[in-house]
Amino acid sequence: TLVEENVTVNGIQTNHYQFDDSALAQGEQSFGTLQNVQGDIYVSVAEGYLVRLVMEADGQDLNLSGIG
């Protein structure tokens, strides 16, 4: 959901979106079971690329090794 337009992040004009676990795909869960997901995404207005992603979640059986 778009929550704010034209937010400057790292000197780049972005649009700020928020999401929760209802926005995640319900298919294969290769990372385990995520719950209580909340996140913020900042996308470049001019180019459409991801500038910032912040996410918090609870989960079980998470297989996050090697990701970074």
MODELLER restraints for C-alpha pairs under 7 A, 6 or more apart:
rsr = mdl.restraints
at = mdl.atoms
rsr.add(forms.Gaussian(group=physical.xy_distance, feature=features.Distance(at['CA:1:A'], at['CA:17:A']), mean=5.21, stdev=0.5))
rsr.add(forms.Gaussian(group=physical.xy_distance, feature=features.Distance(at['CA:1:A'], at['CA:18:A']), mean=5.38, stdev=0.5))
rsr.add(forms.Gaussian(group=physical.xy_distance, feature=features.Distance(at['CA:1:A'], at['CA:19:A']), mean=6.42, stdev=0.5))
rsr.add(forms.Gaussian(group=physical.xy_distance, feature=features.Distance(at['CA:2:A'], at['CA:16:A']), mean=6.02, stdev=0.5))
rsr.add(forms.Gaussian(group=physical.xy_distance, feature=features.Distance(at['CA:2:A'], at['CA:17:A']), mean=4.36, stdev=0.5))
rsr.add(forms.Gaussian(group=physical.xy_distance, feature=features.Distance(at['CA:2:A'], at['CA:18:A']), mean=6.64, stdev=0.5))
rsr.add(forms.Gaussian(group=physical.xy_distance, feature=features.Distance(at['CA:3:A'], at['CA:16:A']), mean=5.80, stdev=0.5))
rsr.add(forms.Gaussian(group=physical.xy_distance, feature=features.Distance(at['CA:3:A'], at['CA:17:A']), mean=5.47, stdev=0.5))
rsr.add(forms.Gaussian(group=physical.xy_distance, feature=features.Distance(at['CA:3:A'], at['CA:18:A']), mean=6.79, stdev=0.5))
rsr.add(forms.Gaussian(group=physical.xy_distance, feature=features.Distance(at['CA:4:A'], at['CA:15:A']), mean=6.00, stdev=0.5))
rsr.add(forms.Gaussian(group=physical.xy_distance, feature=features.Distance(at['CA:4:A'], at['CA:16:A']), mean=5.12, stdev=0.5))
rsr.add(forms.Gaussian(group=physical.xy_distance, feature=features.Distance(at['CA:5:A'], at['CA:14:A']), mean=6.72, stdev=0.5))
rsr.add(forms.Gaussian(group=physical.xy_distance, feature=features.Distance(at['CA:5:A'], at['CA:15:A']), mean=4.49, stdev=0.5))
rsr.add(forms.Gaussian(group=physical.xy_distance, feature=features.Distance(at['CA:5:A'], at['CA:16:A']), mean=6.22, stdev=0.5))
rsr.add(forms.Gaussian(group=physical.xy_distance, feature=features.Distance(at['CA:6:A'], at['CA:13:A']), mean=5.29, stdev=0.5))
rsr.add(forms.Gaussian(group=physical.xy_distance, feature=features.Distance(at['CA:6:A'], at['CA:14:A']), mean=5.16, stdev=0.5))
rsr.add(forms.Gaussian(group=physical.xy_distance, feature=features.Distance(at['CA:6:A'], at['CA:15:A']), mean=5.46, stdev=0.5))
rsr.add(forms.Gaussian(group=physical.xy_distance, feature=features.Distance(at['CA:7:A'], at['CA:13:A']), mean=5.57, stdev=0.5))
rsr.add(forms.Gaussian(group=physical.xy_distance, feature=features.Distance(at['CA:7:A'], at['CA:14:A']), mean=5.06, stdev=0.5))
rsr.add(forms.Gaussian(group=physical.xy_distance, feature=features.Distance(at['CA:7:A'], at['CA:15:A']), mean=6.02, stdev=0.5))
rsr.add(forms.Gaussian(group=physical.xy_distance, feature=features.Distance(at['CA:7:A'], at['CA:16:A']), mean=6.88, stdev=0.5))
rsr.add(forms.Gaussian(group=physical.xy_distance, feature=features.Distance(at['CA:8:A'], at['CA:14:A']), mean=6.00, stdev=0.5))
rsr.add(forms.Gaussian(group=physical.xy_distance, feature=features.Distance(at['CA:12:A'], at['CA:44:A']), mean=6.70, stdev=0.5))
rsr.add(forms.Gaussian(group=physical.xy_distance, feature=features.Distance(at['CA:13:A'], at['CA:44:A']), mean=5.94, stdev=0.5))
rsr.add(forms.Gaussian(group=physical.xy_distance, feature=features.Distance(at['CA:13:A'], at['CA:45:A']), mean=5.86, stdev=0.5))
rsr.add(forms.Gaussian(group=physical.xy_distance, feature=features.Distance(at['CA:14:A'], at['CA:42:A']), mean=5.67, stdev=0.5))
rsr.add(forms.Gaussian(group=physical.xy_distance, feature=features.Distance(at['CA:14:A'], at['CA:43:A']), mean=5.05, stdev=0.5))
rsr.add(forms.Gaussian(group=physical.xy_distance, feature=features.Distance(at['CA:14:A'], at['CA:44:A']), mean=4.34, stdev=0.5))
rsr.add(forms.Gaussian(group=physical.xy_distance, feature=features.Distance(at['CA:14:A'], at['CA:45:A']), mean=4.96, stdev=0.5))
rsr.add(forms.Gaussian(group=physical.xy_distance, feature=features.Distance(at['CA:15:A'], at['CA:42:A']), mean=5.53, stdev=0.5))
rsr.add(forms.Gaussian(group=physical.xy_distance, feature=features.Distance(at['CA:15:A'], at['CA:43:A']), mean=5.36, stdev=0.5))
rsr.add(forms.Gaussian(group=physical.xy_distance, feature=features.Distance(at['CA:15:A'], at['CA:44:A']), mean=6.57, stdev=0.5))
rsr.add(forms.Gaussian(group=physical.xy_distance, feature=features.Distance(at['CA:15:A'], at['CA:45:A']), mean=6.19, stdev=0.5))
rsr.add(forms.Gaussian(group=physical.xy_distance, feature=features.Distance(at['CA:16:A'], at['CA:40:A']), mean=6.92, stdev=0.5))
rsr.add(forms.Gaussian(group=physical.xy_distance, feature=features.Distance(at['CA:16:A'], at['CA:41:A']), mean=5.81, stdev=0.5))
rsr.add(forms.Gaussian(group=physical.xy_distance, feature=features.Distance(at['CA:16:A'], at['CA:42:A']), mean=4.60, stdev=0.5))
rsr.add(forms.Gaussian(group=physical.xy_distance, feature=features.Distance(at['CA:16:A'], at['CA:43:A']), mean=6.70, stdev=0.5))
rsr.add(forms.Gaussian(group=physical.xy_distance, feature=features.Distance(at['CA:17:A'], at['CA:40:A']), mean=5.68, stdev=0.5))
rsr.add(forms.Gaussian(group=physical.xy_distance, feature=features.Distance(at['CA:17:A'], at['CA:41:A']), mean=5.11, stdev=0.5))
rsr.add(forms.Gaussian(group=physical.xy_distance, feature=features.Distance(at['CA:17:A'], at['CA:42:A']), mean=6.32, stdev=0.5))
rsr.add(forms.Gaussian(group=physical.xy_distance, feature=features.Distance(at['CA:18:A'], at['CA:39:A']), mean=5.57, stdev=0.5))
rsr.add(forms.Gaussian(group=physical.xy_distance, feature=features.Distance(at['CA:18:A'], at['CA:40:A']), mean=4.50, stdev=0.5))
rsr.add(forms.Gaussian(group=physical.xy_distance, feature=features.Distance(at['CA:18:A'], at['CA:41:A']), mean=6.23, stdev=0.5))
rsr.add(forms.Gaussian(group=physical.xy_distance, feature=features.Distance(at['CA:19:A'], at['CA:38:A']), mean=5.88, stdev=0.5))
rsr.add(forms.Gaussian(group=physical.xy_distance, feature=features.Distance(at['CA:19:A'], at['CA:39:A']), mean=5.22, stdev=0.5))
rsr.add(forms.Gaussian(group=physical.xy_distance, feature=features.Distance(at['CA:19:A'], at['CA:40:A']), mean=6.47, stdev=0.5))
rsr.add(forms.Gaussian(group=physical.xy_distance, feature=features.Distance(at['CA:20:A'], at['CA:37:A']), mean=4.99, stdev=0.5))
rsr.add(forms.Gaussian(group=physical.xy_distance, feature=features.Distance(at['CA:20:A'], at['CA:38:A']), mean=4.51, stdev=0.5))
rsr.add(forms.Gaussian(group=physical.xy_distance, feature=features.Distance(at['CA:20:A'], at['CA:39:A']), mean=6.27, stdev=0.5))
rsr.add(forms.Gaussian(group=physical.xy_distance, feature=features.Distance(at['CA:21:A'], at['CA:35:A']), mean=6.67, stdev=0.5))
rsr.add(forms.Gaussian(group=physical.xy_distance, feature=features.Distance(at['CA:21:A'], at['CA:36:A']), mean=6.37, stdev=0.5))
rsr.add(forms.Gaussian(group=physical.xy_distance, feature=features.Distance(at['CA:21:A'], at['CA:37:A']), mean=4.75, stdev=0.5))
rsr.add(forms.Gaussian(group=physical.xy_distance, feature=features.Distance(at['CA:21:A'], at['CA:38:A']), mean=6.83, stdev=0.5))
rsr.add(forms.Gaussian(group=physical.xy_distance, feature=features.Distance(at['CA:31:A'], at['CA:62:A']), mean=5.04, stdev=0.5))
rsr.add(forms.Gaussian(group=physical.xy_distance, feature=features.Distance(at['CA:31:A'], at['CA:63:A']), mean=4.87, stdev=0.5))
rsr.add(forms.Gaussian(group=physical.xy_distance, feature=features.Distance(at['CA:31:A'], at['CA:64:A']), mean=6.42, stdev=0.5))
rsr.add(forms.Gaussian(group=physical.xy_distance, feature=features.Distance(at['CA:32:A'], at['CA:60:A']), mean=5.94, stdev=0.5))
rsr.add(forms.Gaussian(group=physical.xy_distance, feature=features.Distance(at['CA:32:A'], at['CA:61:A']), mean=4.91, stdev=0.5))
rsr.add(forms.Gaussian(group=physical.xy_distance, feature=features.Distance(at['CA:32:A'], at['CA:62:A']), mean=4.50, stdev=0.5))
rsr.add(forms.Gaussian(group=physical.xy_distance, feature=features.Distance(at['CA:32:A'], at['CA:63:A']), mean=6.41, stdev=0.5))
rsr.add(forms.Gaussian(group=physical.xy_distance, feature=features.Distance(at['CA:33:A'], at['CA:59:A']), mean=5.27, stdev=0.5))
rsr.add(forms.Gaussian(group=physical.xy_distance, feature=features.Distance(at['CA:33:A'], at['CA:60:A']), mean=5.33, stdev=0.5))
rsr.add(forms.Gaussian(group=physical.xy_distance, feature=features.Distance(at['CA:33:A'], at['CA:61:A']), mean=6.66, stdev=0.5))
rsr.add(forms.Gaussian(group=physical.xy_distance, feature=features.Distance(at['CA:33:A'], at['CA:62:A']), mean=6.88, stdev=0.5))
rsr.add(forms.Gaussian(group=physical.xy_distance, feature=features.Distance(at['CA:34:A'], at['CA:57:A']), mean=6.31, stdev=0.5))
rsr.add(forms.Gaussian(group=physical.xy_distance, feature=features.Distance(at['CA:34:A'], at['CA:58:A']), mean=5.75, stdev=0.5))
rsr.add(forms.Gaussian(group=physical.xy_distance, feature=features.Distance(at['CA:34:A'], at['CA:59:A']), mean=4.34, stdev=0.5))
rsr.add(forms.Gaussian(group=physical.xy_distance, feature=features.Distance(at['CA:34:A'], at['CA:60:A']), mean=6.86, stdev=0.5))
rsr.add(forms.Gaussian(group=physical.xy_distance, feature=features.Distance(at['CA:35:A'], at['CA:57:A']), mean=5.88, stdev=0.5))
rsr.add(forms.Gaussian(group=physical.xy_distance, feature=features.Distance(at['CA:35:A'], at['CA:58:A']), mean=5.06, stdev=0.5))
rsr.add(forms.Gaussian(group=physical.xy_distance, feature=features.Distance(at['CA:35:A'], at['CA:59:A']), mean=5.62, stdev=0.5))
rsr.add(forms.Gaussian(group=physical.xy_distance, feature=features.Distance(at['CA:36:A'], at['CA:57:A']), mean=5.32, stdev=0.5))
rsr.add(forms.Gaussian(group=physical.xy_distance, feature=features.Distance(at['CA:36:A'], at['CA:58:A']), mean=5.84, stdev=0.5))
rsr.add(forms.Gaussian(group=physical.xy_distance, feature=features.Distance(at['CA:37:A'], at['CA:56:A']), mean=5.73, stdev=0.5))
rsr.add(forms.Gaussian(group=physical.xy_distance, feature=features.Distance(at['CA:37:A'], at['CA:57:A']), mean=4.30, stdev=0.5))
rsr.add(forms.Gaussian(group=physical.xy_distance, feature=features.Distance(at['CA:37:A'], at['CA:58:A']), mean=6.96, stdev=0.5))
rsr.add(forms.Gaussian(group=physical.xy_distance, feature=features.Distance(at['CA:38:A'], at['CA:55:A']), mean=5.75, stdev=0.5))
rsr.add(forms.Gaussian(group=physical.xy_distance, feature=features.Distance(at['CA:38:A'], at['CA:56:A']), mean=5.43, stdev=0.5))
rsr.add(forms.Gaussian(group=physical.xy_distance, feature=features.Distance(at['CA:38:A'], at['CA:57:A']), mean=6.48, stdev=0.5))
rsr.add(forms.Gaussian(group=physical.xy_distance, feature=features.Distance(at['CA:39:A'], at['CA:54:A']), mean=5.45, stdev=0.5))
rsr.add(forms.Gaussian(group=physical.xy_distance, feature=features.Distance(at['CA:39:A'], at['CA:55:A']), mean=4.12, stdev=0.5))
rsr.add(forms.Gaussian(group=physical.xy_distance, feature=features.Distance(at['CA:39:A'], at['CA:56:A']), mean=6.28, stdev=0.5))
rsr.add(forms.Gaussian(group=physical.xy_distance, feature=features.Distance(at['CA:40:A'], at['CA:53:A']), mean=5.82, stdev=0.5))
rsr.add(forms.Gaussian(group=physical.xy_distance, feature=features.Distance(at['CA:40:A'], at['CA:54:A']), mean=5.19, stdev=0.5))
rsr.add(forms.Gaussian(group=physical.xy_distance, feature=features.Distance(at['CA:40:A'], at['CA:55:A']), mean=6.45, stdev=0.5))
rsr.add(forms.Gaussian(group=physical.xy_distance, feature=features.Distance(at['CA:41:A'], at['CA:52:A']), mean=5.82, stdev=0.5))
rsr.add(forms.Gaussian(group=physical.xy_distance, feature=features.Distance(at['CA:41:A'], at['CA:53:A']), mean=4.67, stdev=0.5))
rsr.add(forms.Gaussian(group=physical.xy_distance, feature=features.Distance(at['CA:41:A'], at['CA:54:A']), mean=6.60, stdev=0.5))
rsr.add(forms.Gaussian(group=physical.xy_distance, feature=features.Distance(at['CA:42:A'], at['CA:50:A']), mean=6.14, stdev=0.5))
rsr.add(forms.Gaussian(group=physical.xy_distance, feature=features.Distance(at['CA:42:A'], at['CA:51:A']), mean=5.49, stdev=0.5))
rsr.add(forms.Gaussian(group=physical.xy_distance, feature=features.Distance(at['CA:42:A'], at['CA:52:A']), mean=5.04, stdev=0.5))
rsr.add(forms.Gaussian(group=physical.xy_distance, feature=features.Distance(at['CA:42:A'], at['CA:53:A']), mean=6.49, stdev=0.5))
rsr.add(forms.Gaussian(group=physical.xy_distance, feature=features.Distance(at['CA:43:A'], at['CA:49:A']), mean=5.52, stdev=0.5))
rsr.add(forms.Gaussian(group=physical.xy_distance, feature=features.Distance(at['CA:43:A'], at['CA:50:A']), mean=4.64, stdev=0.5))
rsr.add(forms.Gaussian(group=physical.xy_distance, feature=features.Distance(at['CA:43:A'], at['CA:51:A']), mean=5.52, stdev=0.5))
rsr.add(forms.Gaussian(group=physical.xy_distance, feature=features.Distance(at['CA:44:A'], at['CA:50:A']), mean=6.38, stdev=0.5))
rsr.add(forms.Gaussian(group=physical.xy_distance, feature=features.Distance(at['CA:44:A'], at['CA:51:A']), mean=6.31, stdev=0.5))
